[in-house]
Amino acid sequence: MTAINDHMLELRDLTKSFGTFHAVDGVSLTLGKGEIYGFLGPNGAGKTTTIKMMAGLLLPTSGEMLIGGFNMVKEPIRCKAITGYIPDRPFLYEKLTGDEYLRFISSLYPGDGAWPLPEAADDYLELFDLTEWRHHLIEGYSHGMRQKLIMTSVLMLDQPLIIVDEPMVGLDPKSARIVKELFKKKAEEGTSIFLSTHSMEIAEELCDRIAILVNGKIRATGTVEELRALAKAGSGHLEDIFLELTGAFELQEVIKALRTGPRGVVTGNKQPGGPA
């Protein structure tokens, strides 16, 4: 078996077309060991399509995806064995209990065939306040609980690459804080994390480098400081940098109009219908 190389993930001119529409158009990037890489972009930019190709759920129209040195198209089983995927909308088998689901996931990966449950599973269930729910049917779980069960199923396997699409959706503040700290710890231990999110705060706090995708193409990539210099944003926050680099100039006019709008429209600290 080929050794895992220094680049845990490589995308080379990755393209996905649906008819004449290019959802992903020539995306190239690399993700190193122990790096958290942010993937940002407006709705419809092609982020989820890119992630589904990386997870082996969609075949690319052209280009290459290398995970740990293995080609996803040519060696999908090897790639998937070292990749954890946390989707934005978790699909779970509702007639299984949480414990049964974790054992099922564990059985899909190399082992002795005895459905071993990794010892780390108990720790993550406790951390996510799911221990008392582990023997309940998943159909009784809230969205946030399902998301935490999915995260447990991925984190317990301790794979060298984790691909995450909107990890904080449905999580309460406590759980979101725990997830952020877990990602930091995993990266410190050498795990590579590819993180797609709409939260500028999360990206700015967690990511070593960030790529901004617009209309299927990478508009800019680099550290927050490098993106700030590129956007000529001074000491601006990532949200300001994002808006500048994605060309959302009209937003400034919208904000100005809202703040100086007619009587009856909320402007600043004024209340609807209140005194001007």
C-alpha positions as CSV (number, residue, x, y, z in Angstrom):
1,M,0.0,0.0,0.0
2,T,1.3,3.5,-0.9
3,A,2.2,5.6,2.1
4,I,0.1,8.6,2.9
5,N,1.9,11.6,1.6
6,D,2.4,15.1,3.1
7,H,-0.6,16.4,1.3
8,M,-3.6,14.6,2.9
9,L,-5.9,16.0,0.1
10,E,-5.2,17.3,-3.4
11,L,-7.7,18.6,-5.9
12,R,-6.3,19.0,-9.4
13,D,-8.3,21.0,-11.8
14,L,-11.5,19.4,-10.5
15,T,-14.6,20.0,-12.6
16,K,-18.2,18.9,-12.4
17,S,-20.7,19.7,-15.1
18,F,-24.4,19.1,-15.4
19,G,-25.1,19.6,-19.1
20,T,-23.7,22.9,-20.0
21,F,-23.6,24.2,-16.5
22,H,-20.3,24.0,-14.7
23,A,-21.1,23.6,-11.0
24,V,-17.4,23.2,-10.1
25,D,-15.0,24.7,-12.6
26,G,-11.3,23.8,-12.4
27,V,-10.8,23.8,-8.6
28,S,-7.3,23.1,-7.4
29,L,-6.1,23.0,-3.8
30,T,-4.0,21.1,-1.3
31,L,-4.6,20.3,2.4
32,G,-1.7,19.3,4.6
33,K,-1.5,17.1,7.7
34,G,-2.9,18.7,10.8
35,E,-4.4,21.6,8.8
36,I,-7.9,23.0,9.1
37,Y,-8.9,24.3,5.6
38,G,-11.9,26.6,5.3
39,F,-14.1,26.4,2.2
40,L,-16.4,29.5,1.9
41,G,-18.7,30.8,-0.8
42,P,-22.2,32.2,-1.4
43,N,-25.2,29.9,-1.9
44,G,-24.9,28.0,-5.2
45,A,-21.1,28.5,-5.4
46,G,-20.4,24.8,-5.8
47,K,-19.2,24.0,-2.2
48,T,-21.5,21.0,-1.6
49,T,-20.9,19.6,-5.1
50,T,-17.2,19.7,-4.5
51,I,-17.5,18.0,-1.1
52,K,-19.7,15.2,-2.6
53,M,-17.0,14.5,-5.1
54,M,-14.4,14.4,-2.4
55,A,-16.6,12.0,-0.4
56,G,-17.0,9.7,-3.4
57,L,-20.8,10.4,-3.8
58,L,-20.4,12.1,-7.2
59,L,-17.9,11.4,-10.0
60,P,-16.1,14.4,-11.4
61,T,-16.4,15.4,-15.1
62,S,-12.7,15.9,-15.2
63,G,-9.7,16.5,-13.0
64,E,-8.3,14.5,-10.1
65,M,-8.9,14.0,-6.4
66,L,-6.1,12.5,-4.3
67,I,-6.7,11.5,-0.7
68,G,-3.6,10.3,1.2
69,G,-2.0,9.8,-2.2
70,F,-4.8,7.6,-3.5
71,N,-7.0,8.5,-6.5
72,M,-10.6,8.7,-5.5
73,V,-11.9,7.6,-8.9
74,K,-9.4,4.7,-9.2
75,E,-9.2,3.6,-5.6
76,P,-12.4,4.8,-3.9
77,I,-12.4,2.1,-1.1
78,R,-8.9,3.1,0.0
79,C,-9.8,6.8,0.0
80,K,-13.0,6.3,1.9
81,A,-11.3,4.1,4.5
82,I,-9.2,7.1,5.6
83,T,-11.9,9.8,5.2
84,G,-14.6,10.8,7.6
85,Y,-17.6,12.7,6.1
86,I,-20.0,14.8,8.2
87,P,-22.8,16.1,5.9
88,D,-24.9,19.1,6.5
89,R,-28.1,17.0,6.4
90,P,-27.5,13.8,8.3
91,F,-29.3,10.7,7.0
92,L,-29.7,8.0,9.6
93,Y,-31.6,4.7,9.9
94,E,-34.3,5.8,12.3
95,K,-35.3,2.3,13.4
96,L,-31.9,1.7,14.8
97,T,-30.8,2.9,18.3
98,G,-27.9,5.2,18.5
99,D,-25.7,2.4,19.8
100,E,-26.8,0.1,16.9
101,Y,-26.0,2.8,14.4
102,L,-22.5,3.3,15.8
103,R,-21.9,-0.4,15.7
104,F,-23.1,-0.5,12.1
105,I,-20.8,2.3,11.0
106,S,-17.9,0.6,12.8
107,S,-18.6,-2.7,10.9
108,L,-18.1,-0.9,7.6
109,Y,-14.4,-0.4,8.2
110,P,-11.6,-2.9,8.4
111,G,-11.7,-5.1,11.5
112,D,-12.3,-8.6,12.8
113,G,-15.9,-8.7,11.7
114,A,-17.3,-8.7,15.3
115,W,-18.8,-5.2,15.1
116,P,-16.3,-3.7,17.5
117,L,-17.3,-0.4,18.9
118,P,-14.2,1.9,19.3
119,E,-13.5,2.8,22.9
120,A,-13.6,6.5,21.9
121,A,-17.4,6.1,21.1
122,D,-18.3,6.1,24.8
123,D,-16.2,9.3,25.4
124,Y,-17.9,11.2,22.5
125,L,-21.4,10.1,23.5
126,E,-20.7,11.4,27.0
127,L,-19.2,14.6,25.7
128,F,-22.3,15.2,23.5
129,D,-24.8,14.3,26.3
130,L,-26.0,11.3,24.3
131,T,-25.1,8.5,26.7
132,E,-28.6,8.2,28.2
133,W,-30.0,8.2,24.6
134,R,-27.7,5.6,23.1
135,H,-30.3,2.8,23.4
136,H,-33.2,4.9,22.2
137,L,-34.4,4.7,18.5
138,I,-33.0,7.5,16.4
139,E,-36.5,8.4,15.2
140,G,-36.9,10.1,18.6
141,Y,-33.7,12.2,18.2
142,S,-33.9,15.9,17.6
143,H,-31.9,17.3,14.6
144,G,-29.1,18.5,16.9
145,M,-28.9,15.0,18.5
146,R,-28.7,13.4,15.1
147,Q,-25.9,15.7,14.1
148,K,-24.0,14.9,17.3
149,L,-24.5,11.1,16.6
150,I,-23.1,11.6,13.1
151,M,-20.1,13.4,14.5
152,T,-19.6,10.6,17.1
153,S,-19.7,8.0,14.3
154,V,-16.9,9.9,12.4
155,L,-14.7,11.0,15.3
156,M,-14.6,7.6,17.0
157,L,-12.9,6.1,13.9
158,D,-10.0,8.5,14.2
159,Q,-9.4,8.8,10.4
160,P,-6.6,11.1,9.2
161,L,-9.0,13.2,7.0
162,I,-12.4,14.7,8.1
163,I,-14.6,16.5,5.6
164,V,-17.3,18.6,7.2
165,D,-20.2,20.4,5.5
166,E,-21.8,23.0,7.8
167,P,-21.0,21.3,11.1
168,M,-22.8,23.6,13.5
169,V,-26.3,23.4,11.9
170,G,-28.8,22.5,14.6
171,L,-26.3,22.5,17.5
172,D,-26.9,24.4,20.7
173,P,-24.1,26.8,21.9
174,K,-22.6,24.3,24.3
175,S,-22.3,21.6,21.6
176,A,-21.0,24.0,19.0
177,R,-18.2,25.1,21.5
178,I,-17.3,21.4,22.1
179,V,-17.1,20.7,18.3
180,K,-14.8,23.7,17.8
181,E,-12.5,22.5,20.5
182,L,-12.6,19.0,19.2
183,F,-11.6,20.1,15.8
184,K,-8.7,22.1,17.2
185,K,-7.5,19.1,19.2
186,K,-7.8,16.8,16.3
187,A,-5.7,19.1,14.1
188,E,-3.1,19.4,16.8
189,E,-2.9,15.6,16.8
190,G,-2.3,15.5,13.0
191,T,-5.8,15.1,11.6
192,S,-6.6,17.1,8.5
193,I,-10.0,18.9,8.4
194,F,-11.7,20.3,5.4
195,L,-14.4,22.6,6.6
196,S,-17.2,24.1,4.6
197,T,-19.2,26.7,6.5
198,H,-21.2,29.9,6.1
199,S,-20.1,31.1,9.6
200,M,-17.3,33.7,9.2
201,E,-16.7,33.5,12.9
202,I,-16.0,29.8,12.8
203,A,-13.8,30.0,9.8
204,E,-11.8,32.9,11.3
205,E,-11.4,31.1,14.6
206,L,-10.5,27.6,13.3
207,C,-9.0,27.7,9.8
208,D,-5.3,27.9,9.0
209,R,-6.1,28.7,5.4
210,I,-9.3,29.6,3.5
211,A,-10.5,29.3,0.0
212,I,-13.4,31.4,-1.3
213,L,-15.4,29.8,-4.1
214,V,-17.6,31.9,-6.5
215,N,-19.5,30.4,-9.4
216,G,-17.6,27.2,-9.2
217,K,-14.1,28.8,-9.3
218,I,-11.8,29.6,-6.4
219,R,-11.7,33.4,-6.3
220,A,-9.0,33.6,-3.6
221,T,-7.1,31.4,-1.1
222,G,-4.8,32.0,1.7
223,T,-4.6,32.8,5.4
224,V,-7.0,35.4,6.9
225,E,-4.1,37.9,6.8
226,E,-3.4,37.1,3.1
227,L,-7.0,37.4,2.2
228,R,-7.2,40.7,4.1
229,A,-4.3,42.1,2.1
230,L,-5.8,40.8,-1.2
231,A,-9.2,42.5,-0.3
232,K,-7.4,45.6,0.9
233,A,-9.6,45.3,4.0
234,G,-7.0,46.6,6.5
235,S,-8.0,45.1,9.9
236,G,-11.4,44.1,8.7
237,H,-13.2,40.9,9.9
238,L,-13.5,37.9,7.6
239,E,-17.1,38.8,6.8
240,D,-15.9,42.1,5.3
241,I,-13.2,40.4,3.4
242,F,-15.6,37.8,2.1
243,L,-18.1,40.4,0.9
244,E,-15.3,42.3,-0.9
245,L,-13.8,39.2,-2.6
246,T,-17.2,37.8,-3.6
247,G,-18.2,41.1,-5.2
248,A,-21.2,41.7,-2.9
249,F,-20.9,45.5,-3.4
250,E,-24.6,46.1,-3.6
251,L,-25.0,44.9,0.0
252,Q,-23.5,48.2,1.2
253,E,-26.3,50.1,-0.6
254,V,-28.9,47.7,0.9
255,I,-27.5,48.3,4.4
256,K,-27.4,52.0,3.9
257,A,-31.0,52.0,2.6
258,L,-32.2,50.0,5.6
259,R,-30.5,52.3,8.1
260,T,-31.8,55.5,6.5
261,G,-35.2,54.0,5.4
262,P,-38.6,55.6,5.6
263,R,-40.6,55.9,8.8
264,G,-42.0,52.5,9.9
265,V,-38.8,50.6,8.8
266,V,-36.4,49.5,11.5
267,T,-33.3,51.7,11.2
268,G,-30.5,51.5,13.7
269,N,-32.0,51.4,17.2
270,K,-35.3,52.9,16.2
271,Q,-38.4,50.9,16.6
272,P,-41.1,50.4,13.9
273,G,-43.5,53.3,14.1
274,G,-41.5,55.0,16.9
275,P,-40.3,58.6,16.9
276,A,-37.8,59.6,14.2
